[in-house]
């Protein structure tokens, strides 16, 4: 198996680990990609307090079907009150919502079979991004301290997942 490339960058005490989907040439449902996601989640698990999801209705319905899309959005905390519409020239291009991170929602992300099931999501600690998936381009962990960064690397090693860290300046 080829090594997973992870681009790293230091931001003060925080370390960003970015898994670029294009550079790694893995499908988003590949087990290696899922192991990266699971390692990211475990590294910051106690810190996660909120979830933000952005989606396009028709794309989500095409991927999941009407019933499953509706069930998933409700499960993740979408309500009429917390959903915002993003428009372009009067047309709704996407919707987004924010909700508390619960144990059940954490489990959903940990057990995802395809990390691109939702097109854009952010798992947060308060207002700070901790894990970001952005439209099948990248999956990013922002480890706030050395302990979280080491926990992420330990998670990759525990999964016997070969990886290569590529520092960015």
HELIX and SHEET records of a PDB file:
HELIX    1   1 UNK A   21  UNK A   24  1                                   4    
HELIX    2   2 UNK A   31  UNK A   44  1                                  14    
HELIX    3   3 UNK A   45  UNK A   47  5                                   3    
HELIX    4   4 UNK A   57  UNK A   64  1                                   8    
HELIX    5   5 UNK A   66  UNK A   75  1                                  10    
HELIX    6   6 UNK A  103  UNK A  110  1                                   8    
HELIX    7   7 UNK A  146  UNK A  158  1                                  13    
SHEET    1   A 9 UNK A  83  UNK A  88  0                                        
SHEET    2   A 9 UNK A  91  UNK A 100 -1                                        
SHEET    3   A 9 UNK A  50  UNK A  55 -1                                        
SHEET    4   A 9 UNK A 120  UNK A 125 -1                                        
SHEET    5   A 9 UNK A 128  UNK A 134 -1                                        
SHEET    6   A 9 UNK A 138  UNK A 143 -1                                        
SHEET    7   A 9 UNK A  14  UNK A  20 -1                                        
SHEET    8   A 9 UNK A   4  UNK A  11 -1                                        
SHEET    9   A 9 UNK A 163  UNK A 167  1                                        
END                                                                             
